Amino acid sequence: MLEIIRGWLETTRIKGNYQTLLSYLIATIAIFFIAYIVDLICRKIVLKIIHKMVIKTANKWDEIIYDKKVFHRLSHIPALIVIHIFSSLLDEYQYILQKVSTALIIILSLRAILRLLDAVVQIYNSFEFSKDRPIKGIIGVVKIFFYSLAGILLFGNFTTEANLLAMLSALGGMTAIFILIFSDTILGLVASIQLTASESLKIGDWIEMPSQNANGEVIDISLNKIKVQNWDRTISNIPAQTFLKEAFINWEGMTKSGGRRIMRSIFIDTTTIKILDEDLIKRLEKIEYIKGYLEKKNREVQEYNKVNNISCESIVNGRKLTNIGTFRAYIKEYLKKHPKISQNFILMVRQLAPTDKGLPLEIFAFTNDTAWENYEEIQSDIFDHLLAVVAEFDLGIFQTPSGRDLKKLVNENNEALK
């Protein structure tokens, strides 16, 4: 083509160096014009055909790839290939166009691959099992590989083979320096892969890490950090390696089990604990939950005392029922009949060691609803009821005297002295 242009210029008055320069300029313009036409065809016609094909298919993954503009990046490559091929017509100037077009092809290919990897992540995340095994960290490693490969290819494109080998040798020697400089990133990368592979952590897990003031849901696992949305709606960005160095609680096991633990105590005033008398027994027998319990226990106590010839003249002698034991039995029966308490887990009401705040009566049970808000409602309703009925057993809740109590006591003493 260059010879044809020069032949045509011979018929004009342009001679010498101007003729050579103009012939190269016309040839370059012609090459770029052809490349522009090819690029226009790819963008305006081929892309539209691909879009129509994508819409007609039942699959969603091809739409995701199209929306990520993978084909848009690739659509510019044919025009660059045209420039690379026809640049041979420019004789000694072909080197520049070939090197530039090759570099642009590498860059566009890299961008297309990165977009494709983003589409892979989005497609993968659309499946339910992606929450158990996120691949964002692994894809990040793959991206680093392609970035490195593109860098080597670009450097090799503009240099000789000897210089390329020298660069690779230098990179090998600088590995230790890179490891030192990017140690945190490398550790985060390794930690992210370990956490994902071992299923210690996944998106959607409720975690608690006191050292980082994090208590909330994992919303993202990236290359070197874990993003947690706390329950107060703040965001904590925690380095991935921190999860290998420091302790954290993952509540996912609780969520999967279908039960959430209640472990809370009621503090009973020990001065109100006593043996049941006949009047209190008759009153408590009206309570449905412990009616059978009292009948059974009364028979056991009477039989035991009769067999062992125990005199009941003193309440200290023999076996007796107490209000604290009866209240404990009531709580257990109440929880067994409660529709929101799971019967598939441990259900226990126990006494702990007495303290200066009274006798702790601990409830250990599991709700069958693990949602935080519902769990708190269930727990509150249970203790609302127990605190309200404890007086029916002639028991009192321990409470540290307040200023109002002390003032009332002083007034009563003053009234007594009058």
KEZAKOL-308243 format. One record per residue (C-alpha): residue in one letter; residue number from 1; x, y, z. Coordinates in steps of 0.001 Angstrom, whole numbers. Example, Ala and Ser with C-alpha at 12.3 -4.5 7.8 and 13.67 -1.06 7.14 Angstrom:
<recs>
+----+-----+---------+---------+---------+
| aa |   i |       x |       y |       z |
+----+-----+---------+---------+---------+
|  A |   1 |   12300 |   -4500 |    7800 |
|  S |   2 |   13670 |   -1060 |    7140 |
+----+-----+---------+---------+---------+
</recs>
This chain:
<recs>
+----+-----+---------+---------+---------+
| aa |   i |       x |       y |       z |
+----+-----+---------+---------+---------+
|  M |   1 |       0 |       0 |       0 |
|  L |   2 |    2900 |    2325 |     746 |
|  E |   3 |    4231 |    1835 |   -2816 |
|  I |   4 |     836 |    2679 |   -4265 |
|  I |   5 |     713 |    5908 |   -2259 |
|  R |   6 |    4244 |    6824 |   -3323 |
|  G |   7 |    3361 |    6110 |   -6962 |
|  W |   8 |     394 |    8411 |   -6698 |
|  L |   9 |    2497 |   11130 |   -5027 |
|  E |  10 |    4969 |   10893 |   -7926 |
|  T |  11 |    2288 |   12366 |  -10145 |
|  T |  12 |    2108 |   15420 |   -7891 |
|  R |  13 |    4637 |   18140 |   -7304 |
|  I |  14 |    5553 |   16817 |   -3871 |
|  K |  15 |    9086 |   15443 |   -3987 |
|  G |  16 |   11890 |   14314 |   -1681 |
|  N |  17 |   11503 |   14026 |    2055 |
|  Y |  18 |    8056 |   15619 |    1969 |
|  Q |  19 |    6861 |   12866 |    -310 |
|  T |  20 |    8182 |   10143 |    2050 |
|  L |  21 |    6721 |   11820 |    5127 |
|  L |  22 |    3340 |   12352 |    3466 |
|  S |  23 |    3230 |    8751 |    2218 |
|  Y |  24 |    3783 |    7489 |    5782 |
|  L |  25 |    1153 |    9908 |    7099 |
|  I |  26 |   -1464 |    8820 |    4541 |
|  A |  27 |    -705 |    5144 |    5192 |
|  T |  28 |   -1033 |    5670 |    8968 |
|  I |  29 |   -4333 |    7511 |    8535 |
|  A |  30 |   -5588 |    4703 |    6287 |
|  I |  31 |   -4605 |    2057 |    8867 |
|  F |  32 |   -6313 |    3936 |   11693 |
|  F |  33 |   -9388 |    4510 |    9543 |
|  I |  34 |   -9695 |     795 |    8810 |
|  A |  35 |   -9166 |      69 |   12533 |
|  Y |  36 |  -11875 |    2609 |   13405 |
|  I |  37 |  -14331 |     936 |   11012 |
|  V |  38 |  -13559 |   -2470 |   12551 |
|  D |  39 |  -13966 |   -1034 |   16058 |
|  L |  40 |  -17273 |     594 |   15045 |
|  I |  41 |  -18572 |   -2699 |   13638 |
|  C |  42 |  -17602 |   -4547 |   16819 |
|  R |  43 |  -19181 |   -1971 |   19153 |
|  K |  44 |  -22318 |   -1107 |   17203 |
|  I |  45 |  -23154 |   -4396 |   15518 |
|  V |  46 |  -21382 |   -7333 |   17174 |
|  L |  47 |  -22095 |   -6124 |   20730 |
|  K |  48 |  -25777 |   -5644 |   19903 |
|  I |  49 |  -25963 |   -9165 |   18459 |
|  I |  50 |  -24316 |  -10561 |   21602 |
|  H |  51 |  -26727 |   -8556 |   23781 |
|  K |  52 |  -29756 |   -9961 |   21958 |
|  M |  53 |  -28397 |  -13493 |   22298 |
|  V |  54 |  -27763 |  -12965 |   26017 |
|  I |  55 |  -31293 |  -11686 |   26654 |
|  K |  56 |  -32869 |  -14662 |   24869 |
|  T |  57 |  -31075 |  -17293 |   26949 |
|  A |  58 |  -32618 |  -18605 |   30182 |
|  N |  59 |  -29311 |  -18430 |   32019 |
|  K |  60 |  -28447 |  -15467 |   34211 |
|  W |  61 |  -24690 |  -15924 |   34195 |
|  D |  62 |  -24262 |  -14649 |   30623 |
|  E |  63 |  -26208 |  -11500 |   31516 |
|  I |  64 |  -23914 |  -10924 |   34472 |
|  I |  65 |  -20860 |  -11297 |   32225 |
|  Y |  66 |  -22367 |   -8850 |   29728 |
|  D |  67 |  -23291 |   -6349 |   32457 |
|  K |  68 |  -19725 |   -6499 |   33752 |
|  K |  69 |  -18677 |   -5195 |   30285 |
|  V |  70 |  -16359 |   -8093 |   29514 |
|  F |  71 |  -17393 |   -8047 |   25844 |
|  H |  72 |  -17036 |   -4257 |   25730 |
|  R |  73 |  -13375 |   -4569 |   26675 |
|  L |  74 |  -12807 |   -7338 |   24130 |
|  S |  75 |  -14577 |   -5410 |   21349 |
|  H |  76 |  -11610 |   -3016 |   21012 |
|  I |  77 |   -9036 |   -5767 |   20459 |
|  P |  78 |   -9895 |   -6558 |   16781 |
|  A |  79 |   -9131 |   -2930 |   15839 |
|  L |  80 |   -5746 |   -3189 |   17582 |
|  I |  81 |   -5040 |   -6447 |   15744 |
|  V |  82 |   -5744 |   -4628 |   12464 |
|  I |  83 |   -3267 |   -1912 |   13434 |
|  H |  84 |    -686 |   -4546 |   14400 |
|  I |  85 |   -1048 |   -6414 |   11084 |
|  F |  86 |   -1114 |   -3414 |    8747 |
|  S |  87 |    1708 |   -1637 |   10588 |
|  S |  88 |    4100 |   -3845 |    8573 |
|  L |  89 |    3299 |   -1572 |    5623 |
|  L |  90 |    5143 |    1302 |    7316 |
|  D |  91 |    8586 |    -302 |    6948 |
|  E |  92 |   10898 |    1022 |    9677 |
|  Y |  93 |    8022 |    2754 |   11542 |
|  Q |  94 |    6107 |    -479 |   12013 |
|  Y |  95 |    8054 |   -1179 |   15240 |
|  I |  96 |    6376 |    1680 |   17114 |
|  L |  97 |    2821 |     796 |   16086 |
|  Q |  98 |    3319 |   -2914 |   16733 |
|  K |  99 |    4723 |   -2353 |   20208 |
|  V | 100 |    1984 |     138 |   21183 |
|  S | 101 |    -823 |   -2012 |   19760 |
|  T | 102 |     554 |   -5112 |   21504 |
|  A | 103 |     737 |   -3225 |   24807 |
|  L | 104 |   -2865 |   -2039 |   24421 |
|  I | 105 |   -4002 |   -5585 |   23578 |
|  I | 106 |   -2351 |   -6824 |   26798 |
|  I | 107 |   -3980 |   -4050 |   28857 |
|  L | 108 |   -7452 |   -4605 |   27368 |
|  S | 109 |   -7118 |   -8377 |   27807 |
|  L | 110 |   -6165 |   -7842 |   31434 |
|  R | 111 |   -9153 |   -5554 |   32010 |
|  A | 112 |  -11461 |   -8091 |   30361 |
|  I | 113 |  -10074 |  -10901 |   32522 |
|  L | 114 |  -10503 |   -8816 |   35689 |
|  R | 115 |  -14084 |   -8033 |   34716 |
|  L | 116 |  -14676 |  -11716 |   34003 |
|  L | 117 |  -13338 |  -12644 |   37450 |
|  D | 118 |  -15701 |  -10094 |   39029 |
|  A | 119 |  -18538 |  -11741 |   37125 |
|  V | 120 |  -17413 |  -15164 |   38391 |
|  V | 121 |  -17610 |  -13877 |   41981 |
|  Q | 122 |  -21096 |  -12437 |   41403 |
|  I | 123 |  -22321 |  -15650 |   39737 |
|  Y | 124 |  -20833 |  -17762 |   42526 |
|  N | 125 |  -22399 |  -15559 |   45207 |
|  S | 126 |  -25835 |  -16115 |   43688 |
|  F | 127 |  -25705 |  -19720 |   44933 |
|  E | 128 |  -26666 |  -20517 |   48524 |
|  F | 129 |  -23508 |  -22533 |   49229 |
|  S | 130 |  -21360 |  -19449 |   48504 |
|  K | 131 |  -22008 |  -18249 |   52070 |
|  D | 132 |  -20241 |  -21334 |   53399 |
|  R | 133 |  -17273 |  -21065 |   51026 |
|  P | 134 |  -16685 |  -17513 |   49749 |
|  I | 135 |  -14132 |  -17247 |   46934 |
|  K | 136 |  -13459 |  -13508 |   46943 |
|  G | 137 |  -10056 |  -14016 |   48590 |
|  I | 138 |   -9079 |  -16730 |   46102 |
|  I | 139 |  -10170 |  -14572 |   43169 |
|  G | 140 |   -8028 |  -11790 |   44642 |
|  V | 141 |   -5007 |  -14095 |   44426 |
|  V | 142 |   -5880 |  -14918 |   40812 |
|  K | 143 |   -6095 |  -11201 |   40031 |
|  I | 144 |   -2639 |  -10629 |   41499 |
|  F | 145 |   -1325 |  -13401 |   39251 |
|  F | 146 |   -2802 |  -11798 |   36122 |
|  Y | 147 |   -1542 |   -8350 |   37155 |
|  S | 148 |    1955 |   -9805 |   37519 |
|  L | 149 |    1717 |  -11672 |   34225 |
|  A | 150 |     530 |   -8546 |   32406 |
|  G | 151 |    3373 |   -6534 |   33939 |
|  I | 152 |    5948 |   -9055 |   32732 |
|  L | 153 |    4418 |   -9181 |   29256 |
|  L | 154 |    4352 |   -5370 |   28997 |
|  F | 155 |    7962 |   -5130 |   30107 |
|  G | 156 |    8954 |   -7893 |   27691 |
|  N | 157 |    7073 |   -6150 |   24879 |
|  F | 158 |    9245 |   -3017 |   25124 |
|  T | 159 |   12562 |   -4664 |   25859 |
|  T | 160 |   14885 |   -7342 |   24530 |
|  E | 161 |   14940 |  -10957 |   25660 |
|  A | 162 |   18169 |  -10395 |   27558 |
|  N | 163 |   16697 |   -7472 |   29490 |
|  L | 164 |   13589 |   -9534 |   30260 |
|  L | 165 |   15675 |  -12347 |   31714 |
|  A | 166 |   17641 |   -9812 |   33724 |
|  M | 167 |   14428 |   -8336 |   35077 |
|  L | 168 |   13112 |  -11776 |   36081 |
|  S | 169 |   16395 |  -12525 |   37822 |
|  A | 170 |   16210 |   -9206 |   39647 |
|  L | 171 |   12622 |   -9940 |   40703 |
|  G | 172 |   13781 |  -13226 |   42183 |
|  G | 173 |   16410 |  -11404 |   44200 |
|  M | 174 |   13927 |   -8777 |   45366 |
|  T | 175 |   11397 |  -11357 |   46591 |
|  A | 176 |   12687 |  -11113 |   50159 |
|  I | 177 |   12307 |   -7312 |   50068 |
|  F | 178 |    8775 |   -7576 |   48702 |
|  I | 179 |    7859 |  -10079 |   51420 |
|  L | 180 |    9194 |   -7682 |   54059 |
|  I | 181 |    7369 |   -4650 |   52626 |
|  F | 182 |    4075 |   -6444 |   51975 |
|  S | 183 |    4195 |   -8814 |   54946 |
|  D | 184 |     822 |   -7653 |   56310 |
|  T | 185 |    -839 |   -8109 |   52933 |
|  I | 186 |     669 |  -11575 |   52481 |
|  L | 187 |    -313 |  -12645 |   55995 |
|  G | 188 |   -3819 |  -11296 |   55435 |
|  L | 189 |   -4043 |  -13177 |   52146 |
|  V | 190 |   -2940 |  -16462 |   53710 |
|  A | 191 |   -5258 |  -15938 |   56701 |
|  S | 192 |   -8221 |  -15172 |   54455 |
|  I | 193 |   -7682 |  -18398 |   52497 |
|  Q | 194 |   -7245 |  -20423 |   55712 |
|  L | 195 |  -10403 |  -19023 |   57287 |
|  T | 196 |  -12383 |  -19723 |   54119 |
|  A | 197 |  -10982 |  -23216 |   53562 |
|  S | 198 |  -11498 |  -24295 |   57184 |
|  E | 199 |  -15026 |  -22812 |   57252 |
|  S | 200 |  -14136 |  -20948 |   60450 |
|  L | 201 |  -15741 |  -17839 |   59045 |
|  K | 202 |  -18179 |  -17035 |   56284 |
|  I | 203 |  -20425 |  -14231 |   55125 |
|  G | 204 |  -23540 |  -13939 |   57249 |
|  D | 205 |  -21928 |  -15298 |   60443 |
|  W | 206 |  -22549 |  -13490 |   63707 |
|  I | 207 |  -19154 |  -13020 |   65343 |
|  E | 208 |  -17897 |  -11334 |   68470 |
|  M | 209 |  -14294 |  -10163 |   68894 |
|  P | 210 |  -13919 |   -8090 |   72079 |
|  S | 211 |  -10331 |   -7038 |   71314 |
|  Q | 212 |  -11544 |   -5243 |   68162 |
|  N | 213 |  -14857 |   -4040 |   69652 |
|  A | 214 |  -16601 |   -6047 |   66940 |
|  N | 215 |  -19969 |   -7658 |   67555 |
|  G | 216 |  -22124 |   -8182 |   64503 |
|  E | 217 |  -22539 |   -9864 |   61136 |
|  V | 218 |  -19763 |  -10616 |   58625 |
|  I | 219 |  -20713 |   -8831 |   55413 |
|  D | 220 |  -17537 |   -9232 |   53360 |
|  I | 221 |  -14418 |  -11410 |   53254 |
|  S | 222 |  -11890 |   -9756 |   50968 |
|  L | 223 |   -8269 |  -10419 |   50126 |
|  N | 224 |   -6773 |   -9285 |   53425 |
|  K | 225 |   -9564 |   -7993 |   55650 |
|  I | 226 |  -12900 |   -9000 |   57126 |
|  K | 227 |  -15734 |   -6465 |   57173 |
|  V | 228 |  -18180 |   -6737 |   60081 |
|  Q | 229 |  -21366 |   -4725 |   60440 |
|  N | 230 |  -21901 |   -4264 |   64170 |
|  W | 231 |  -25366 |   -4288 |   65705 |
|  D | 232 |  -25148 |    -513 |   66223 |
|  R | 233 |  -24801 |    -299 |   62386 |
|  T | 234 |  -21140 |     744 |   62495 |
|  I | 235 |  -18605 |   -1066 |   60298 |
|  S | 236 |  -15445 |   -2761 |   61613 |
|  N | 237 |  -12655 |   -3576 |   59144 |
|  I | 238 |  -10479 |   -6225 |   60775 |
|  P | 239 |   -7240 |   -7596 |   59236 |
|  A | 240 |   -7733 |  -11257 |   58337 |
|  Q | 241 |   -4614 |  -12372 |   60227 |
|  T | 242 |   -6150 |  -11015 |   63432 |
|  F | 243 |   -8644 |  -13887 |   63366 |
|  L | 244 |   -5748 |  -16362 |   63516 |
|  K | 245 |   -3938 |  -14515 |   66319 |
|  E | 246 |   -6792 |  -13512 |   68623 |
|  A | 247 |   -9816 |  -15297 |   70046 |
|  F | 248 |  -13263 |  -14638 |   68632 |
|  I | 249 |  -16708 |  -16150 |   69085 |
|  N | 250 |  -18689 |  -17393 |   66098 |
|  W | 251 |  -22366 |  -17743 |   66986 |
|  E | 252 |  -23221 |  -19557 |   63755 |
|  G | 253 |  -23312 |  -22928 |   65552 |
|  M | 254 |  -26023 |  -21566 |   67814 |
|  T | 255 |  -28035 |  -20352 |   64830 |
|  K | 256 |  -27788 |  -23706 |   63044 |
|  S | 257 |  -28707 |  -25691 |   66160 |
|  G | 258 |  -32062 |  -23916 |   66399 |
|  G | 259 |  -31661 |  -23087 |   70076 |
|  R | 260 |  -30294 |  -20080 |   71944 |
|  R | 261 |  -29213 |  -20357 |   75561 |
|  I | 262 |  -30780 |  -18611 |   78532 |
|  M | 263 |  -28505 |  -18591 |   81566 |
|  R | 264 |  -29707 |  -16041 |   84096 |
|  S | 265 |  -30258 |  -16078 |   87845 |
|  I | 266 |  -32925 |  -14806 |   90209 |
|  F | 267 |  -31425 |  -13784 |   93564 |
|  I | 268 |  -33635 |  -14974 |   96417 |
|  D | 269 |  -33562 |  -13256 |   99794 |
|  T | 270 |  -32390 |  -16082 |  102106 |
|  T | 271 |  -34398 |  -14707 |  105042 |
|  T | 272 |  -37600 |  -15639 |  103198 |
|  I | 273 |  -36668 |  -19309 |  102693 |
|  K | 274 |  -38749 |  -21601 |  104933 |
|  I | 275 |  -40435 |  -24979 |  105295 |
|  L | 276 |  -43938 |  -25234 |  103868 |
|  D | 277 |  -46755 |  -25186 |  106416 |
|  E | 278 |  -50230 |  -26607 |  105855 |
|  D | 279 |  -51743 |  -23291 |  104840 |
|  L | 280 |  -49037 |  -22601 |  102248 |
|  I | 281 |  -49282 |  -26159 |  100919 |
|  K | 282 |  -53027 |  -25819 |  100409 |
|  R | 283 |  -52511 |  -22511 |   98625 |
|  L | 284 |  -49801 |  -23884 |   96362 |
|  E | 285 |  -51836 |  -26997 |   95480 |
|  K | 286 |  -54108 |  -24703 |   93479 |
|  I | 287 |  -51252 |  -24036 |   91022 |
|  E | 288 |  -51684 |  -26424 |   88077 |
|  Y | 289 |  -47996 |  -26800 |   87227 |
|  I | 290 |  -47000 |  -28132 |   90671 |
|  K | 291 |  -50209 |  -29784 |   91872 |
|  G | 292 |  -48952 |  -33244 |   90909 |
|  Y | 293 |  -45482 |  -32458 |   92240 |
|  L | 294 |  -46830 |  -31541 |   95693 |
|  E | 295 |  -49022 |  -34648 |   95886 |
|  K | 296 |  -46092 |  -36894 |   94967 |
|  K | 297 |  -43638 |  -35181 |   97306 |
|  N | 298 |  -46094 |  -35170 |  100231 |
|  R | 299 |  -46564 |  -38950 |   99899 |
|  E | 300 |  -42777 |  -39477 |   99733 |
|  V | 301 |  -42181 |  -37295 |  102815 |
|  Q | 302 |  -44940 |  -38940 |  104863 |
|  E | 303 |  -43800 |  -42465 |  103916 |
|  Y | 304 |  -40183 |  -41650 |  104719 |
|  N | 305 |  -41003 |  -40133 |  108102 |
|  K | 306 |  -43355 |  -43027 |  108933 |
|  V | 307 |  -40866 |  -45747 |  107959 |
|  N | 308 |  -38104 |  -44096 |  109953 |
|  N | 309 |  -40356 |  -43313 |  112988 |
|  I | 310 |  -39502 |  -39629 |  112815 |
|  S | 311 |  -41399 |  -37355 |  115188 |
|  C | 312 |  -42885 |  -34312 |  113459 |
|  E | 313 |  -43278 |  -32301 |  116650 |
|  S | 314 |  -40357 |  -30156 |  115465 |
|  I | 315 |  -40102 |  -28898 |  111890 |
|  V | 316 |  -36405 |  -29759 |  111996 |
|  N | 317 |  -37082 |  -33482 |  112261 |
|  G | 318 |  -37422 |  -35626 |  109148 |
|  R | 319 |  -37957 |  -34578 |  105578 |
|  K | 320 |  -39930 |  -31414 |  104815 |
|  L | 321 |  -40888 |  -29449 |  101722 |
|  T | 322 |  -39461 |  -25958 |  101356 |
|  N | 323 |  -40758 |  -22968 |   99473 |
|  I | 324 |  -37474 |  -22563 |   97593 |
|  G | 325 |  -37526 |  -26206 |   96424 |
|  T | 326 |  -41170 |  -25930 |   95410 |
|  F | 327 |  -40501 |  -22700 |   93532 |
|  R | 328 |  -37606 |  -24403 |   91736 |
|  A | 329 |  -39938 |  -27265 |   90727 |
|  Y | 330 |  -42519 |  -24722 |   89531 |
|  I | 331 |  -39971 |  -22947 |   87325 |
|  K | 332 |  -38923 |  -26231 |   85717 |
|  E | 333 |  -42511 |  -27272 |   84982 |
|  Y | 334 |  -43292 |  -23773 |   83697 |
|  L | 335 |  -40354 |  -23953 |   81259 |
|  K | 336 |  -41331 |  -27467 |   80126 |
|  K | 337 |  -44771 |  -26186 |   79181 |
|  H | 338 |  -43503 |  -22951 |   77614 |
|  P | 339 |  -44031 |  -23009 |   73799 |
|  K | 340 |  -40899 |  -20964 |   73137 |
|  I | 341 |  -38508 |  -23159 |   75156 |
|  S | 342 |  -36851 |  -26003 |   73247 |
|  Q | 343 |  -37231 |  -29441 |   74817 |
|  N | 344 |  -34380 |  -30875 |   72711 |
|  F | 345 |  -31666 |  -29255 |   74817 |
|  I | 346 |  -30691 |  -29194 |   78474 |
|  L | 347 |  -33332 |  -27658 |   80714 |
|  M | 348 |  -32192 |  -27070 |   84259 |
|  V | 349 |  -33053 |  -24934 |   87294 |
|  R | 350 |  -30317 |  -25031 |   89921 |
|  Q | 351 |  -29072 |  -23315 |   93043 |
|  L | 352 |  -25659 |  -21701 |   92978 |
|  A | 353 |  -23506 |  -20923 |   95996 |
|  P | 354 |  -25066 |  -18251 |   98246 |
|  T | 355 |  -23547 |  -14793 |   97906 |
|  D | 356 |  -23835 |  -11482 |   99703 |
|  K | 357 |  -26674 |  -10716 |   97273 |
|  G | 358 |  -28751 |  -13743 |   98277 |
|  L | 359 |  -29231 |  -17244 |   96890 |
|  P | 360 |  -28863 |  -17400 |   93080 |
|  L | 361 |  -31509 |  -19571 |   91435 |
|  E | 362 |  -30161 |  -20089 |   87930 |
|  I | 363 |  -32233 |  -20939 |   84881 |
|  F | 364 |  -30391 |  -22851 |   82162 |
|  A | 365 |  -32542 |  -23440 |   79078 |
|  F | 366 |  -32679 |  -22838 |   75323 |
|  T | 367 |  -35220 |  -20897 |   73312 |
|  N | 368 |  -36395 |  -22386 |   70021 |
|  D | 369 |  -36043 |  -19002 |   68299 |
|  T | 370 |  -32467 |  -17784 |   67737 |
|  A | 371 |  -33333 |  -14325 |   66375 |
|  W | 372 |  -31878 |  -11781 |   68785 |
|  E | 373 |  -34991 |   -9617 |   69150 |
|  N | 374 |  -37301 |  -12609 |   69625 |
|  Y | 375 |  -34873 |  -14233 |   72041 |
|  E | 376 |  -34799 |  -11139 |   74256 |
|  E | 377 |  -38597 |  -10955 |   74212 |
|  I | 378 |  -38927 |  -14602 |   75260 |
|  Q | 379 |  -36335 |  -14250 |   78004 |
|  S | 380 |  -37921 |  -11053 |   79338 |
|  D | 381 |  -41419 |  -12578 |   79348 |
|  I | 382 |  -40180 |  -15583 |   81356 |
|  F | 383 |  -38507 |  -13474 |   84022 |
|  D | 384 |  -41402 |  -11008 |   84110 |
|  H | 385 |  -43640 |  -13908 |   85073 |
|  L | 386 |  -41263 |  -15469 |   87603 |
|  L | 387 |  -40590 |  -12190 |   89372 |
|  A | 388 |  -44321 |  -11534 |   89565 |
|  V | 389 |  -45261 |  -14951 |   91060 |
|  V | 390 |  -42335 |  -15448 |   93453 |
|  A | 391 |  -44341 |  -13814 |   96268 |
|  E | 392 |  -46939 |  -16624 |   95982 |
|  F | 393 |  -44298 |  -18946 |   97442 |
|  D | 394 |  -43650 |  -16538 |  100345 |
|  L | 395 |  -40224 |  -15820 |   98846 |
|  G | 396 |  -38632 |  -12412 |   98338 |
|  I | 397 |  -36236 |  -11120 |   95736 |
|  F | 398 |  -32989 |   -9777 |   97145 |
|  Q | 399 |  -32463 |   -6085 |   96454 |
|  T | 400 |  -29783 |   -3831 |   97843 |
|  P | 401 |  -31434 |   -1171 |  100021 |
|  S | 402 |  -31860 |    2157 |   98284 |
|  G | 403 |  -32011 |    5627 |   99781 |
|  R | 404 |  -35790 |    5380 |   99759 |
|  D | 405 |  -35674 |    2148 |  101798 |
|  L | 406 |  -33343 |    3673 |  104371 |
|  K | 407 |  -35520 |    6768 |  104630 |
|  K | 408 |  -38590 |    4597 |  105174 |
|  L | 409 |  -36778 |    2635 |  107900 |
|  V | 410 |  -35758 |    5840 |  109694 |
|  N | 411 |  -39343 |    7140 |  109568 |
|  E | 412 |  -40659 |    3868 |  110972 |
|  N | 413 |  -38141 |    3997 |  113821 |
|  N | 414 |  -39078 |    7591 |  114558 |
|  E | 415 |  -42748 |    6637 |  114635 |
|  A | 416 |  -42000 |    3763 |  117021 |
|  L | 417 |  -40110 |    6080 |  119413 |
|  K | 418 |  -42991 |    8524 |  119696 |
+----+-----+---------+---------+---------+
</recs>
